[in-house]
């Protein structure tokens, strides 16, 4: 019995690793349907501040959420060349998350993931931060994309997502 307790679980978590400004984040690969280059993003008047606009993804208009703005990070004048849209389904709706760069697909041993320290969590963030992954001296904040937006923000997103675009 003692041998069993000493053996690591060896369970690996696969993440899409991306950067927002100088911070590293990761999301479960199963919550991402695709990663695409940033194309034209159309501004939507009176849209909530966290929504960058809408874009056409193979004939489907999707809302694009600026994750850096949502997290209160500094605003950039121009998107970096490395910027990407991470496409996911939130609240049953396909949504694009604007990030500065998708760095890689990572595998982190489950035992290297710890809960986020209570001191750094705000009322908003503690729901969407799953934990902090440690890998090769790096700390990666793990997000739950389903919880990145507050309930009222999901309603706002649904309104933008249901808008018809005029060609």
C-alpha positions as YAML, in Angstrom:
chain: A
units: angstrom
residues:
- id: 1
  name: UNK
  ca: [0.00, 0.00, 0.00]
- id: 2
  name: UNK
  ca: [2.80, 2.48, 0.80]
- id: 3
  name: UNK
  ca: [4.20, 2.13, -2.75]
- id: 4
  name: UNK
  ca: [0.91, 3.24, -4.27]
- id: 5
  name: UNK
  ca: [0.87, 6.51, -2.27]
- id: 6
  name: UNK
  ca: [4.36, 7.42, -3.51]
- id: 7
  name: UNK
  ca: [3.60, 6.97, -7.21]
- id: 8
  name: UNK
  ca: [2.73, 10.16, -9.11]
- id: 9
  name: UNK
  ca: [-0.51, 10.20, -11.05]
- id: 10
  name: UNK
  ca: [1.28, 10.99, -14.34]
- id: 11
  name: UNK
  ca: [-1.94, 12.59, -15.60]
- id: 12
  name: UNK
  ca: [-1.11, 15.34, -18.10]
- id: 13
  name: UNK
  ca: [-3.27, 18.37, -18.82]
- id: 14
  name: UNK
  ca: [-3.02, 19.70, -22.38]
- id: 15
  name: UNK
  ca: [-3.24, 23.48, -22.71]
- id: 16
  name: UNK
  ca: [-3.29, 26.16, -25.37]
- id: 17
  name: UNK
  ca: [-0.68, 28.59, -24.03]
- id: 18
  name: UNK
  ca: [-1.01, 32.27, -24.97]
- id: 19
  name: UNK
  ca: [0.35, 35.65, -24.00]
- id: 20
  name: UNK
  ca: [-1.48, 38.84, -23.05]
- id: 21
  name: UNK
  ca: [1.03, 41.65, -22.73]
- id: 22
  name: UNK
  ca: [3.77, 40.16, -20.53]
- id: 23
  name: UNK
  ca: [1.61, 37.50, -18.85]
- id: 24
  name: UNK
  ca: [1.23, 33.83, -19.78]
- id: 25
  name: UNK
  ca: [-2.14, 32.13, -19.72]
- id: 26
  name: UNK
  ca: [-3.39, 28.70, -20.58]
- id: 27
  name: UNK
  ca: [-6.77, 27.16, -21.36]
- id: 28
  name: UNK
  ca: [-7.75, 23.52, -21.63]
- id: 29
  name: UNK
  ca: [-7.29, 22.49, -25.26]
- id: 30
  name: UNK
  ca: [-10.75, 20.90, -25.20]
- id: 31
  name: UNK
  ca: [-12.35, 24.34, -24.73]
- id: 32
  name: UNK
  ca: [-10.75, 25.68, -27.95]
- id: 33
  name: UNK
  ca: [-12.26, 24.87, -31.34]
- id: 34
  name: UNK
  ca: [-9.63, 26.70, -33.41]
- id: 35
  name: UNK
  ca: [-6.98, 29.40, -33.49]
- id: 36
  name: UNK
  ca: [-6.99, 31.87, -36.36]
- id: 37
  name: UNK
  ca: [-5.08, 34.94, -37.51]
- id: 38
  name: UNK
  ca: [-6.73, 38.26, -36.83]
- id: 39
  name: UNK
  ca: [-8.64, 39.46, -39.88]
- id: 40
  name: UNK
  ca: [-10.89, 42.46, -40.18]
- id: 41
  name: UNK
  ca: [-12.70, 43.23, -36.94]
- id: 42
  name: UNK
  ca: [-15.70, 45.51, -37.39]
- id: 43
  name: UNK
  ca: [-16.45, 47.97, -34.62]
- id: 44
  name: UNK
  ca: [-19.92, 47.71, -33.09]
- id: 45
  name: UNK
  ca: [-21.30, 51.05, -31.82]
- id: 46
  name: UNK
  ca: [-22.39, 51.00, -28.19]
- id: 47
  name: UNK
  ca: [-21.02, 47.49, -27.66]
- id: 48
  name: UNK
  ca: [-19.71, 46.71, -24.16]
- id: 49
  name: UNK
  ca: [-16.07, 47.75, -23.66]
- id: 50
  name: UNK
  ca: [-14.78, 44.17, -23.49]
- id: 51
  name: UNK
  ca: [-16.02, 43.47, -27.04]
- id: 52
  name: UNK
  ca: [-13.49, 44.47, -29.69]
- id: 53
  name: UNK
  ca: [-16.07, 44.01, -32.45]
- id: 54
  name: UNK
  ca: [-17.20, 41.23, -34.78]
- id: 55
  name: UNK
  ca: [-15.40, 39.25, -37.44]
- id: 56
  name: UNK
  ca: [-16.37, 36.90, -40.24]
- id: 57
  name: UNK
  ca: [-15.21, 33.34, -39.58]
- id: 58
  name: UNK
  ca: [-15.90, 31.34, -42.76]
- id: 59
  name: UNK
  ca: [-19.29, 32.97, -43.27]
- id: 60
  name: UNK
  ca: [-20.27, 33.11, -39.59]
- id: 61
  name: UNK
  ca: [-20.21, 36.44, -37.76]
- id: 62
  name: UNK
  ca: [-18.68, 36.03, -34.31]
- id: 63
  name: UNK
  ca: [-18.09, 38.49, -31.48]
- id: 64
  name: UNK
  ca: [-14.44, 39.11, -30.59]
- id: 65
  name: UNK
  ca: [-13.67, 39.65, -26.90]
- id: 66
  name: UNK
  ca: [-10.52, 41.58, -26.00]
- id: 67
  name: UNK
  ca: [-9.19, 39.46, -23.12]
- id: 68
  name: UNK
  ca: [-6.51, 42.01, -22.19]
- id: 69
  name: UNK
  ca: [-9.17, 44.71, -21.76]
- id: 70
  name: UNK
  ca: [-11.39, 42.27, -19.85]
- id: 71
  name: UNK
  ca: [-8.52, 41.58, -17.44]
- id: 72
  name: UNK
  ca: [-7.67, 45.26, -16.98]
- id: 73
  name: UNK
  ca: [-4.31, 45.08, -18.77]
- id: 74
  name: UNK
  ca: [-2.87, 48.12, -20.55]
- id: 75
  name: UNK
  ca: [-4.42, 49.03, -23.91]
- id: 76
  name: UNK
  ca: [-2.27, 48.75, -27.05]
- id: 77
  name: UNK
  ca: [-2.62, 51.18, -29.94]
- id: 78
  name: UNK
  ca: [-1.93, 48.50, -32.55]
- id: 79
  name: UNK
  ca: [-2.25, 44.74, -32.41]
- id: 80
  name: UNK
  ca: [1.05, 42.86, -32.63]
- id: 81
  name: UNK
  ca: [1.68, 40.85, -35.80]
- id: 82
  name: UNK
  ca: [1.55, 37.72, -33.62]
- id: 83
  name: UNK
  ca: [-2.03, 38.45, -32.40]
- id: 84
  name: UNK
  ca: [-4.50, 35.60, -32.80]
- id: 85
  name: UNK
  ca: [-8.15, 34.85, -32.15]
- id: 86
  name: UNK
  ca: [-8.77, 31.81, -29.97]
- id: 87
  name: UNK
  ca: [-12.21, 30.49, -30.91]
- id: 88
  name: UNK
  ca: [-14.29, 28.86, -28.19]
- id: 89
  name: UNK
  ca: [-17.89, 28.24, -27.27]
- id: 90
  name: UNK
  ca: [-19.11, 30.30, -24.30]
- id: 91
  name: UNK
  ca: [-22.63, 29.95, -23.03]
- id: 92
  name: UNK
  ca: [-23.52, 28.01, -26.18]
- id: 93
  name: UNK
  ca: [-22.24, 30.77, -28.47]
- id: 94
  name: UNK
  ca: [-19.10, 30.72, -30.63]
- id: 95
  name: UNK
  ca: [-16.82, 33.55, -29.50]
- id: 96
  name: UNK
  ca: [-13.35, 34.76, -30.48]
- id: 97
  name: UNK
  ca: [-10.90, 35.73, -27.76]
- id: 98
  name: UNK
  ca: [-8.28, 38.23, -28.91]
- id: 99
  name: UNK
  ca: [-4.80, 37.41, -27.54]
- id: 100
  name: UNK
  ca: [-1.36, 38.88, -28.24]
- id: 101
  name: UNK
  ca: [0.22, 35.58, -29.24]
- id: 102
  name: UNK
  ca: [-0.51, 31.87, -29.08]
- id: 103
  name: UNK
  ca: [2.79, 30.44, -27.97]
- id: 104
  name: UNK
  ca: [2.35, 26.66, -28.01]
- id: 105
  name: UNK
  ca: [0.37, 23.63, -27.01]
- id: 106
  name: UNK
  ca: [1.67, 22.47, -23.61]
- id: 107
  name: UNK
  ca: [1.33, 19.37, -21.53]
- id: 108
  name: UNK
  ca: [1.56, 19.99, -17.78]
- id: 109
  name: UNK
  ca: [1.51, 17.23, -15.20]
- id: 110
  name: UNK
  ca: [-1.64, 17.58, -13.11]
- id: 111
  name: UNK
  ca: [0.45, 17.64, -9.92]
- id: 112
  name: UNK
  ca: [2.18, 20.84, -11.19]
- id: 113
  name: UNK
  ca: [-1.10, 22.77, -11.06]
- id: 114
  name: UNK
  ca: [-1.92, 24.58, -7.84]
- id: 115
  name: UNK
  ca: [-4.87, 26.73, -6.82]
- id: 116
  name: UNK
  ca: [-4.26, 30.46, -7.29]
- id: 117
  name: UNK
  ca: [-3.17, 32.08, -4.02]
- id: 118
  name: UNK
  ca: [-6.10, 33.69, -2.20]
- id: 119
  name: UNK
  ca: [-4.26, 37.02, -1.90]
- id: 120
  name: UNK
  ca: [-4.14, 37.61, -5.67]
- id: 121
  name: UNK
  ca: [-7.72, 36.70, -6.33]
- id: 122
  name: UNK
  ca: [-10.37, 39.34, -6.68]
- id: 123
  name: UNK
  ca: [-14.09, 38.63, -6.49]
- id: 124
  name: UNK
  ca: [-14.24, 38.54, -10.26]
- id: 125
  name: UNK
  ca: [-11.08, 36.58, -10.98]
- id: 126
  name: UNK
  ca: [-11.39, 33.76, -8.51]
- id: 127
  name: UNK
  ca: [-14.16, 32.19, -10.55]
- id: 128
  name: UNK
  ca: [-12.32, 32.08, -13.86]
- id: 129
  name: UNK
  ca: [-8.81, 31.31, -12.62]
- id: 130
  name: UNK
  ca: [-8.62, 27.52, -12.37]
- id: 131
  name: UNK
  ca: [-5.13, 27.59, -10.94]
- id: 132
  name: UNK
  ca: [-1.48, 28.24, -11.69]
- id: 133
  name: UNK
  ca: [0.61, 25.75, -13.64]
- id: 134
  name: UNK
  ca: [4.34, 25.44, -13.02]
- id: 135
  name: UNK
  ca: [6.48, 24.27, -15.92]
- id: 136
  name: UNK
  ca: [10.23, 24.69, -16.39]
- id: 137
  name: UNK
  ca: [10.41, 27.71, -14.07]
- id: 138
  name: UNK
  ca: [7.40, 29.40, -15.70]
- id: 139
  name: UNK
  ca: [4.08, 30.22, -14.08]
- id: 140
  name: UNK
  ca: [1.02, 29.92, -16.32]
- id: 141
  name: UNK
  ca: [-2.37, 31.23, -15.16]
- id: 142
  name: UNK
  ca: [-5.01, 28.66, -16.11]
- id: 143
  name: UNK
  ca: [-8.35, 30.09, -17.19]
- id: 144
  name: UNK
  ca: [-11.85, 28.66, -17.42]
- id: 145
  name: UNK
  ca: [-13.18, 30.40, -20.56]
- id: 146
  name: UNK
  ca: [-16.79, 29.61, -19.62]
- id: 147
  name: UNK
  ca: [-16.34, 31.83, -16.55]
- id: 148
  name: UNK
  ca: [-14.23, 34.67, -17.99]
- id: 149
  name: UNK
  ca: [-17.39, 36.71, -18.56]
- id: 150
  name: UNK
  ca: [-19.85, 37.61, -15.81]
- id: 151
  name: UNK
  ca: [-23.51, 36.56, -16.37]
- id: 152
  name: UNK
  ca: [-24.55, 40.07, -17.48]
- id: 153
  name: UNK
  ca: [-21.57, 40.19, -19.87]
- id: 154
  name: UNK
  ca: [-22.65, 36.87, -21.41]
- id: 155
  name: UNK
  ca: [-26.07, 38.44, -22.03]
- id: 156
  name: UNK
  ca: [-24.40, 41.45, -23.70]
- id: 157
  name: UNK
  ca: [-22.27, 39.09, -25.78]
- id: 158
  name: UNK
  ca: [-25.35, 37.17, -26.91]
- id: 159
  name: UNK
  ca: [-26.95, 40.44, -28.09]
- id: 160
  name: UNK
  ca: [-23.86, 41.32, -30.14]
- id: 161
  name: UNK
  ca: [-23.62, 37.76, -31.49]
- id: 162
  name: UNK
  ca: [-27.23, 37.88, -32.66]
- id: 163
  name: UNK
  ca: [-26.76, 41.09, -34.64]
- id: 164
  name: UNK
  ca: [-27.17, 40.83, -38.39]
- id: 165
  name: UNK
  ca: [-24.46, 42.37, -40.50]
- id: 166
  name: UNK
  ca: [-25.29, 44.26, -43.67]
- id: 167
  name: UNK
  ca: [-23.12, 43.49, -46.66]
...
